[in-house]
Structure formats: C-alpha cells, structure tokens
Amino acid sequence: MGFARACSVALVGVEGVLVEVQADLEPGVAAFTLVGLPDKTLIESRDRVRAAVVNSGAQWPQKKLTVGLSPASVPKSGAHFDLAVAAAVLGAAEVLDPGAIADLVLIGELGLDGRVRPVRGILPAVLAAAEAGYRQVVVPEQCAGEAGLVPEVSVLGVRSLRQLIAVLTDGAVPEEEPVPAGRPDPMLAGLVVPGAGLGTGLARAGAEAAEVPDLGDVAGQHRARRALEVAAAGGHHLFLSGPPGAGKTMLAERLPWILPPLTRQDSLEVTAVHSVAGILPPGEPLVARPPYCAPHHSATMQSLVGGGAGIPRPGAVSLAHRGVLFLDEAAEFAGKALDALRQPLEAGHVVIARAAGVVRLPARFLMVLAANPCPCGRHSLLGAGCECPPSVVRRYQARLSGPLLDRVDLRVDVEPVTRSDLLGRGGRGESTTAVAARVREARERAAARLAQTPWRLNSEVPGHELRTRWPAGAGAMAQAERDMERGLLTARGLDRVLRVAWTVADLRGRERPDTLDVAVALELRTGIARGAVLAASAEAGP
C-alpha cells in the first residue's frame, strides 16, 4: 500500500481554497478513481495524467488507484489540478519522495506529452497558498512571472513533468525543445479566453505614450471636460446626456488616462480578477493602469454583474474594478441589467448566489453613463427637427430608473460641437498630461485628509462621517439644503453634493469647501445650469 499527498488550489470566484490532493495505491485490479466533487474537466484529468506520466518516462502503477480531493464539500473545476494529481500518484508509487511533495503547492495543466500548460487564475491561487502558510509553489514556466508577484513565496516554473521529476529527485534537468523563432507558442493557447477581453480595453494598458488618447483632441465641451476632471479626482460616477456626435464616447475613452496609476495592492486585485477571467495578456503579469470596460448595450445582467453555469465568473463590473465602466447608449440596456448595478455601486462588491455556491467579487469602479435625450437624439437641439412625441421622450428617458440616477454624482448635458470649436478657433483644450497632474494632486490632498481611515477617495466617505468630521464652510451648504426642502435633492443626494464639493475644493487647493465649491457640486449633481459657476470654479485659484 502506498500513500502520498500534494496540494493545489480551487478557485471560487477570485478567491482560492487550498485543496489537498491525496493518492492511495492498493492491491487489486488496475483502476483510477477520482473523488471529491470534480467537474467534467477534472474527471478527464485521469487520462491526461496517465498519458503524461507514461510519456515522461515514468512507470504507471498497475494497482487500484484512488485520488481524493479534500475538502470534499468544495466543488472543484478546471485542469490546473493535473500537476498535483500526477505528483501525488508518483509519490504513492515511490517514484518521488512523498515528503518532498507534501509541502508543495502545484498548479498546472498537463498535456498528453508531459508538457505543463499555463492556466488562468495563477495569482489568486498563489495568494491563497501564501495565506495558508505555504512558501513553495510549482507553476507552468509561462506563469512564473505572475506567481512571482506574491512576496515571500518561492516559485518554481517548469515546462514539463520530466523537469519536475528531475528537480524533486536531484537528477539532471532535461532541456525542453524551444519554440522556433517567429512562431506562436502553442502552450499559450488556453491562457487567454478568445473574446473574453473584448470591450475591456486591457490591450491598451501597455500602449506607448504616443497611443494614449489625448483629452486635447476633444473639441469644445468645457463643462463636460470639467466634470470629467472632477469625476477622476473624487471617483464620482458620471452621466453624459447629449445628441449623437457631441463627443460623449471620446470623453469616456480618455477618462482612464487621467486617473493615477494603480497602487501595488490595487494592481494585485485587478490582476487577480483578469487572470481568473482569462484576459490577462501574456508577458504582462501585472496590470498597472486602471482598466476600461465598455460592454455593448445588448449585454445581459449576468454579463454585467457576473454569473454563468456552475461557479459564477466575473462580469463587466468586476473587470472594471479600480477602473472605468462605460455604458454607452445606456437607455438601450435592459432595465433589469441596469438596476442590478445598484448594489455594487454602493457596496464596491457584488455577491452572486448560485446552486454551486455563493461568490463575492470585487466591483469598485467609476461608472460613466452616456445616452441620447430621445430615440432620434435631436430632442435637445433647437430647430433640429425632433419628431419624437413627448410621451416617447418621457418613456425613453425613464429607462434610466430614479434609484440608479440617484447614485450618480455628476450629470452633464453635452452640447453639440460648434463650427468654431471644431475648427479650433477657440484654442486647443488641455492635454491629458496636464489634467492628470491636477487629478493626482487632488487625490493626494484627499488621501492626506483621509489618512488613518478606511477610505481613500471622497466618493467612498459615508455621509455621516462627512457631516460630522469634515463639514463644509459656514453657510456653504445653505443652497443645497434649500434644494433638499424643495424636493430637488434626496438625503443621499445631499451627501453626494458634499462629497463632490470636497473634490472641487481639492482641485482648487482649498482647505474646506466654500459656497462656490458647493454651487459647482449642485450644478454637476442636478444638471441645472447656475450661471457661470463651472467656469468661475475652473478659473479660481487657491
């Protein structure tokens, strides 16, 4: 009788659960039994592991073999258990020392020829192993860079099962045949899911500086540009309403580039989500820029918040974690899909319950909505010939529910571009670099004020804390309070006005919001023009 065990990790959402892979050999008819709630992919590992072991030059044990995955109550899915199963079987057959693999966490898929193929979810799996106290992990060589992001963990990258056996038996490590120059590596075929990254904008994260969308390319739109800067500085959600061709999409596409680069902790969170979703580009193990996700308006509720058969997978709100979620043609989205965003907008995460279990996925993003004022898009234009009846306009605008819009801090009517703006007669607007510098300074002021608190951005601070610990200047909130009494603002809306006012004050370098800052916040919150308030705020200095 032979027994050995190794360790691997089961992924539940973007969190890992350590799994002990146990192999037991007993006299009897040769058979291979796999237990422990495996899915179809994992059941097929019996044939993959057997072929990989034989083709690696090792002897397959001709006995009754039972492999158990513990804890048995946790559903297991995926082919990344192959390497741990093979190591446990070889340990039970005494090809490997059982003590040498007992403290190893092995993650990787095996090909029939014994090569170790890369898999998704390496970063969250290694993070779970490190939290469980394991300090040695074995991963596919192509994923070693991603696994190396976790500190205090020794990472061994292998290209084949033969190399792993040689390392564990102190033998000569064989050299695997390299991929010929100029040919794609077939081992990377399953690392990125085809089509999974469409609309995420992740491919732009490593773009050269010349390819960065410049905010100066947007003609006119001074109010919308100012709102975009406030949204980036405070993490406030934004609603852009205007006719087609006014520049709403151009503004939203430039928002991620005026946001500061991700911190180390945020980069690990974003990379973990993208790794599980299969949209992490090969050769870029760490996402350094805020992601940009722009799903089509035909997207379902499951594709937005997450879901799918079996264990739920990350949706658009999780792919946009710590970045920008842009919903173009927002009125064309299904009502249930839009209303499903209410909870993640408030909580910063989404909880999905399925028969296979409950998954908690991160979803702290900056949402940008863009919509036309009516089906034809010409309702707000004077003399443009809008043919939509008033009842049709009302129904179209009512597709964005009141509770959803109440969670949006900034509402801006995007005006059509004039001929003088298009020809550049009014001068070129500020570049992305200039606006990003002001946004970074404003965030640094907010971070200094919110030090020793669990919040980092003005949009994250609860209303009670703002009113008691960081109130506005004396009499500054008088107009906002009157709007609340008139029914123009809800209680949540009043708190959001104060949050936006703090962001405007941070951009101006003020110690505390004054009447002008609150007036700007009110105009951005309600969408009601209040004279030249926005222009005065942009020109006013500290």
C-alpha positions in Angstrom: 0.0 0.0 0.0 1.3 3.5 -1.0 0.1 6.9 0.0 1.2 10.4 -0.8 -0.3 13.9 -0.8 0.3 17.2 -2.6 -1.6 20.5 -2.6 -3.3 22.6 -5.1 -5.9 25.4 -5.1 -9.6 25.5 -6.1 -10.8 28.9 -7.3 -14.2 30.1 -6.1 -14.7 33.4 -7.9 -11.5 35.3 -7.4 -10.7 33.6 -4.1 -8.7 30.4 -3.6 -9.4 27.5 -1.4 -6.5 25.2 -0.6 -7.1 21.6 -1.7 -5.2 18.6 -0.5 -4.7 16.0 -3.3 -4.3 12.5 -1.8 -3.3 9.4 -3.7 -3.7 5.9 -2.4 -2.5 2.7 -4.0 -3.9 -0.7 -3.0 -3.5 -4.2 -4.4 -6.3 -5.1 -6.8 -7.5 -4.7 -10.4 -5.8 -1.7 -12.0 -8.3 1.2 -11.9 -8.2 5.0 -11.4 -10.9 6.6 -9.3 -11.1 10.4 -8.7 -13.3 11.6 -5.8 -14.0 15.0 -4.2 -16.7 16.8 -6.3 -14.7 17.1 -9.5 -16.3 18.5 -12.6 -16.2 17.1 -16.2 -12.8 18.8 -16.9 -11.3 17.4 -13.7 -12.6 13.9 -14.3 -10.9 13.9 -17.7 -7.6 14.5 -15.9 -7.3 10.8 -15.3 -6.5 10.2 -18.9 -4.3 13.3 -19.2 -2.3 12.4 -16.1 -1.8 8.7 -17.1 -0.6 9.6 -20.6 1.7 12.4 -19.3 3.3 10.1 -16.7 4.0 7.4 -19.3 5.3 9.8 -21.9 7.6 11.4 -19.3 9.4 8.1 -18.8 7.9 7.0 -15.5 6.1 3.7 -14.8 2.4 3.9 -14.2 1.4 1.9 -11.2 -0.7 -1.2 -12.1 -2.8 -1.2 -8.9 -6.1 0.1 -7.7 -5.5 3.9 -7.5 -7.8 6.3 -5.7 -7.2 10.1 -5.8 -9.2 12.2 -3.3 -9.6 16.0 -3.4 -10.1 17.4 0.1 -12.2 19.1 1.4 -14.7 17.1 -0.5 -17.5 19.6 0.1 -15.9 22.3 -2.1 -16.7 22.0 -5.9 -13.5 21.6 -8.0 -13.3 22.6 -11.6 -10.5 23.2 -14.2 -7.5 21.4 -15.4 -5.0 23.1 -13.1 -5.1 20.1 -10.7 -3.3 17.9 -13.2 0.2 18.6 -11.9 -0.8 18.0 -8.3 -2.6 14.7 -9.2 0.5 13.5 -11.1 2.8 14.4 -8.3 0.7 12.6 -5.7 0.4 9.5 -7.9 4.2 9.4 -8.4 4.7 9.9 -4.7 2.4 7.0 -3.8 4.3 4.8 -6.4 7.6 5.9 -4.7 8.9 7.5 -7.9 9.0 10.7 -5.8 9.7 11.1 -2.1 6.3 11.7 -0.5 7.9 14.0 2.0 9.3 16.2 -0.8 5.9 17.0 -2.2 3.8 17.2 1.0 4.5 20.9 1.4 4.4 21.8 -2.3 1.5 23.6 -4.0 1.4 22.5 -7.6 -0.7 24.3 -10.2 -0.7 23.4 -13.9 -2.4 21.5 -16.7 -0.7 18.5 -18.3 -0.6 17.7 -22.0 -0.5 14.1 -23.1 3.2 14.5 -23.9 4.0 15.6 -20.4 4.4 19.3 -21.0 2.9 21.7 -18.4 0.5 24.1 -19.9 -0.3 27.5 -18.4 -3.7 28.1 -16.7 -5.8 31.0 -15.6 -6.1 32.2 -12.0 -2.4 31.8 -11.0 -2.2 35.0 -8.9 -5.3 34.3 -6.7 -4.2 30.7 -6.3 -0.7 31.6 -5.1 -2.1 34.3 -2.8 -4.4 31.7 -1.2 -1.4 29.3 -0.8 0.7 32.1 0.8 -2.2 33.0 3.2 -2.4 29.3 4.2 1.3 29.3 5.1 2.8 27.6 2.1 6.1 29.0 0.8 6.9 26.8 -2.2 4.7 26.7 -5.3 5.3 25.0 -8.7 3.6 26.6 -11.7 4.0 26.5 -15.5 7.0 28.4 -16.7 4.9 30.9 -18.7 3.1 31.8 -15.4 6.1 32.2 -13.2 6.1 36.0 -13.6 2.6 36.2 -12.4 3.2 33.9 -9.5 6.3 35.9 -8.5 4.2 38.9 -7.7 3.3 37.3 -4.4 6.0 38.2 -1.8 7.8 35.6 0.4 6.9 32.7 -1.9 9.4 30.6 -3.7 8.3 30.0 -7.3 9.5 27.1 -9.5 8.5 27.3 -13.1 8.6 24.1 -15.1 7.9 23.3 -18.8 7.3 19.6 -18.4 6.6 16.8 -15.9 10.0 15.4 -16.7 11.7 18.6 -15.4 9.6 18.4 -12.2 10.6 14.8 -11.6 14.3 15.7 -12.2 14.2 18.6 -9.7 12.5 16.5 -7.0 14.8 13.6 -7.4 18.0 15.7 -7.7 18.6 14.5 -11.3 19.8 16.3 -14.4 17.0 18.7 -15.5 16.3 17.9 -19.2 16.1 20.8 -21.7 12.8 21.1 -23.5 12.7 21.9 -27.2 12.2 25.7 -27.5 9.6 27.2 -29.7 11.1 28.2 -33.1 11.6 31.9 -33.5 8.7 33.7 -35.3 6.2 31.0 -34.4 3.5 31.4 -31.7 3.8 29.4 -28.6 1.1 26.7 -28.7 1.3 26.4 -24.9 -0.3 29.9 -24.5 -3.4 28.8 -26.5 -5.6 28.3 -23.4 -4.2 31.1 -21.2 -6.3 33.8 -22.8 -10.0 33.0 -23.4 -10.9 34.1 -27.0 -13.3 37.0 -26.9 -13.2 37.4 -23.1 -11.3 40.6 -23.3 -13.5 42.4 -25.8 -14.5 45.8 -24.5 -12.2 45.7 -21.5 -9.5 48.0 -23.1 -6.8 45.9 -21.4 -4.7 45.8 -24.5 -4.2 49.5 -24.2 -2.6 49.2 -20.8 0.8 48.6 -22.3 0.4 51.1 -25.1 3.1 53.5 -26.0 2.8 57.2 -24.9 2.1 58.2 -28.5 -1.0 56.0 -28.5 -2.5 57.5 -25.3 -5.8 59.2 -26.2 -5.3 62.9 -25.6 -8.0 65.0 -23.9 -6.9 67.9 -26.0 -8.4 66.2 -29.1 -11.9 66.8 -27.8 -13.3 69.9 -29.4 -15.1 72.3 -27.1 -17.1 70.6 -24.3 -15.6 72.7 -21.5 -18.4 71.8 -19.0 -18.0 68.1 -19.8 -14.2 68.3 -19.5 -14.5 69.9 -16.1 -17.0 67.2 -15.0 -14.6 64.5 -16.2 -11.8 66.0 -14.1 -14.0 66.1 -11.0 -15.1 62.5 -11.6 -11.5 61.3 -11.9 -10.3 63.3 -8.8 -13.0 62.0 -6.5 -14.1 58.8 -8.0 -17.6 60.1 -8.7 -20.0 58.4 -11.2 -20.9 60.5 -14.3 -23.9 60.7 -16.6 -23.4 62.4 -20.0 -26.5 63.2 -21.9 -26.4 64.8 -25.4 -27.0 64.4 -29.1 -25.1 61.9 -31.2 -21.6 63.1 -32.3 -21.1 65.5 -29.4 -18.1 63.7 -28.1 -19.5 61.6 -25.2 -17.6 58.4 -26.2 -14.4 60.4 -26.8 -14.6 61.8 -23.3 -15.2 58.5 -21.7 -12.4 56.8 -23.5 -9.9 59.4 -22.2 -11.1 59.1 -18.6 -8.8 56.1 -17.7 -5.7 58.0 -18.8 -6.3 60.9 -16.4 -6.6 58.5 -13.5 -3.5 57.9 -11.4 -1.7 54.6 -12.0 -2.8 51.7 -9.8 -1.1 51.2 -6.4 0.6 47.9 -5.7 -2.4 46.5 -3.8 -4.9 47.7 -6.4 -2.7 46.2 -9.2 -2.8 42.8 -7.5 -6.6 43.0 -7.1 -7.1 43.9 -10.7 -4.6 41.3 -12.0 -6.3 38.6 -9.9 -9.7 39.3 -11.5 -8.3 39.5 -15.0 -6.3 36.3 -14.5 -9.4 34.4 -13.5 -11.4 35.8 -16.4 -8.7 34.9 -18.9 -8.0 38.3 -20.3 -4.5 38.9 -18.8 -2.2 39.4 -21.8 0.8 37.0 -22.0 4.0 38.7 -20.9 2.2 41.3 -18.8 1.7 39.7 -15.4 0.8 42.9 -13.6 -1.9 45.4 -14.6 -0.5 48.8 -13.8 -3.2 51.1 -15.4 -6.9 51.4 -14.5 -8.9 49.0 -16.7 -11.6 50.3 -19.1 -14.6 48.1 -19.7 -17.3 49.1 -22.3 -19.9 46.4 -22.8 -22.4 46.5 -25.6 -25.9 47.6 -24.8 -27.2 44.2 -25.6 -25.3 42.7 -22.6 -27.3 40.6 -20.2 -27.5 41.0 -16.5 -25.2 38.0 -16.0 -22.5 39.5 -18.3 -22.6 42.8 -16.4 -22.6 41.6 -12.7 -21.2 38.1 -13.2 -22.6 34.6 -13.5 -22.6 31.7 -15.7 -23.1 27.9 -15.3 -21.6 26.4 -12.2 -19.4 28.7 -10.2 -20.1 32.3 -11.3 -17.4 34.1 -13.2 -16.5 37.8 -13.1 -18.7 40.2 -15.1 -18.1 43.7 -16.5 -18.4 45.3 -13.1 -15.6 43.2 -11.8 -13.4 43.5 -14.9 -13.7 47.3 -14.4 -12.6 47.0 -10.7 -10.4 50.1 -9.8 -11.1 51.4 -13.3 -13.9 52.7 -15.6 -17.1 51.1 -16.6 -18.5 52.9 -19.6 -22.2 52.2 -20.6 -22.7 53.8 -24.0 -26.3 54.1 -25.2 -27.3 53.5 -21.5 -31.0 53.8 -22.3 -30.8 50.9 -24.7 -29.6 48.5 -21.9 -32.2 46.2 -20.4 -33.8 47.7 -17.3 -33.0 44.7 -15.1 -29.4 44.8 -16.2 -29.0 48.4 -15.2 -30.9 48.1 -11.9 -28.6 45.2 -11.0 -25.8 47.8 -10.8 -27.3 49.5 -7.7 -25.8 47.2 -5.1 -22.2 47.2 -6.5 -22.3 51.0 -6.9 -22.9 51.4 -3.2 -21.0 48.4 -1.7 -18.0 48.1 -4.0 -18.5 44.4 -4.5 -21.1 42.1 -5.9 -22.5 38.9 -4.2 -23.7 36.2 -6.6 -25.7 33.2 -5.3 -25.9 30.0 -7.4 -26.6 26.4 -6.7 -22.9 25.7 -6.7 -22.2 28.3 -4.0 -22.1 32.0 -3.2 -19.3 34.1 -4.7 -18.2 37.6 -3.7 -16.5 39.5 -6.5 -14.8 42.9 -6.2 -16.6 45.7 -8.1 -15.3 49.2 -7.1 -15.4 51.1 -10.3 -16.1 54.5 -11.7 -19.2 54.3 -13.9 -19.9 56.6 -16.9 -23.3 56.6 -18.5 -23.9 58.1 -21.9 -27.3 58.4 -23.5 -29.2 60.4 -26.1 -32.1 62.6 -24.9 -34.6 60.8 -27.2 -34.7 57.9 -29.7 -33.7 60.1 -32.6 -31.1 62.1 -30.5 -32.2 65.5 -31.6 -34.6 66.4 -28.7 -32.2 68.9 -27.1 -31.3 70.7 -30.3 -33.1 73.8 -31.4 -34.5 73.6 -34.9 -33.1 70.1 -35.5 -36.5 68.6 -36.3 -37.0 66.1 -33.5 -40.1 64.0 -34.4 -40.4 62.1 -31.2 -43.7 62.7 -29.4 -43.4 63.9 -25.7 -44.7 60.6 -24.4 -42.0 58.7 -26.4 -39.3 61.1 -25.0 -40.6 60.5 -21.4 -40.6 56.7 -21.8 -37.1 56.8 -23.3 -35.6 58.9 -20.5 -37.5 56.8 -17.9 -35.5 53.7 -18.9 -32.8 55.0 -16.5 -34.5 54.5 -13.2 -34.5 57.1 -10.5 -32.7 54.9 -7.9 -29.9 54.3 -10.4 -29.5 58.0 -11.3 -29.6 58.9 -7.6 -26.4 57.0 -7.2 -24.7 59.1 -10.0 -22.9 62.2 -8.6 -22.4 64.2 -11.8 -24.9 64.9 -14.6 -23.8 66.9 -17.5 -25.7 67.9 -20.7 -23.2 67.6 -23.5 -23.8 70.4 -26.0 -23.3 69.9 -29.8 -20.0 71.0 -31.1 -20.0 74.3 -32.8 -18.1 75.1 -36.0 -15.6 77.4 -34.3 -14.8 74.7 -31.7 -14.4 72.0 -34.5 -12.0 74.3 -36.4 -10.0 75.1 -33.3 -10.7 78.8 -33.3 -11.3 78.7 -29.5 -7.9 77.2 -28.9 -6.9 73.6 -28.1 -8.1 72.2 -24.8 -5.8 71.0 -22.1 -3.9 67.8 -22.7 -4.3 64.5 -20.8 -1.0 65.1 -19.0 -2.0 68.5 -17.6 -5.4 67.3 -16.3 -3.9 64.1 -14.9 -1.4 66.1 -12.9 -4.2 68.1 -11.3 -6.1 64.9 -10.6 -3.1 63.4 -8.9 -2.6 66.4 -6.7 -6.2 66.5 -5.7 -6.1 62.8 -4.8 -3.0 63.3 -2.7 -4.8 66.1 -0.7 -7.8 63.8 -0.2 -5.5 60.9 0.8 -3.7 63.1 3.4 -7.1 64.2 4.9 -8.4 60.6 5.0 -5.3 59.1 6.4 -5.9 56.6 9.3 -9.4 55.9 7.9 -10.6 53.0 5.7 -11.4 55.4 2.8 -9.1 56.9 0.1 -11.5 58.9 -2.1 -14.2 61.4 -1.4 -16.8 59.3 -3.0 -16.1 56.5 -0.5 -16.7 58.5 2.7 -20.1 57.9 4.3 -22.4 60.9 4.6 -22.5 60.8 8.4 -18.7 61.0 8.6 -18.6 63.9 6.1 -21.2 65.9 8.0 -19.6 65.4 11.4 -15.8 65.2 10.8 -15.4 67.1 7.5 -18.3 69.6 7.2 -18.3 72.4 4.6 -17.6 76.1 5.5 -20.1 78.1 7.4 -23.2 78.7 5.3 -21.8 76.9 2.3 -24.5 74.2 2.3 -27.4 76.6 2.5 -28.4 76.4 -1.1 -28.1 72.6 -1.1 -30.3 72.4 2.0 -33.0 74.6 0.3 -32.9 72.3 -2.8 -33.5 69.4 -0.5 -36.5 71.1 1.1 -37.9 71.7 -2.4 -37.6 68.1 -3.3 -34.8 68.6 -5.8 -32.4 66.5 -3.7 -32.8 63.4 -1.7 -30.9 62.7 1.6 -28.4 60.6 -0.4 -28.2 63.4 -2.9 -27.3 65.9 -0.3 -24.5 63.8 1.0 -23.2 63.3 -2.6 -23.2 67.1 -3.1 -20.9 67.4 -0.1 -18.6 64.7 -1.5 -18.4 66.5 -4.9 -17.8 69.8 -3.1 -14.8 68.3 -1.3 -13.4 67.1 -4.6 -13.9 70.5 -6.2 -12.1 72.1 -3.2 -9.3 69.6 -3.5 -8.8 70.5 -7.2 -8.7 74.2 -6.2 -6.3 73.6 -3.3 -8.8 74.8 -0.7 -8.8 73.6 2.9 -12.6 73.4 3.1 -15.4 73.7 0.6 -16.9 77.2 0.3 -20.0 78.5 -1.3 -18.6 78.4 -4.8 -17.5 74.7 -4.4 -21.0 73.7 -3.2 -22.6 75.7 -6.1 -20.4 73.8 -8.6 -21.3 70.5 -6.9 -25.0 71.4 -7.1 -24.8 72.2 -10.8 -23.0 69.0 -11.5 -25.3 66.9 -9.3 -28.7 68.3 -10.6 -27.7 69.1 -14.1 -29.3 72.5 -13.7 -27.2 75.4 -15.0 -26.5 78.0 -12.4 -24.8 80.8 -14.4 -21.1 80.7 -15.0 -20.4 78.7 -11.8 -18.3 76.0 -13.5 -16.2 78.4 -15.4 -15.6 80.5 -12.3 -14.6 77.4 -10.4 -12.1 76.4 -13.1 -10.5 79.9 -13.1 -10.5 80.4 -9.4 -7.2 79.5 -7.7 -6.4 78.6 -4.1 
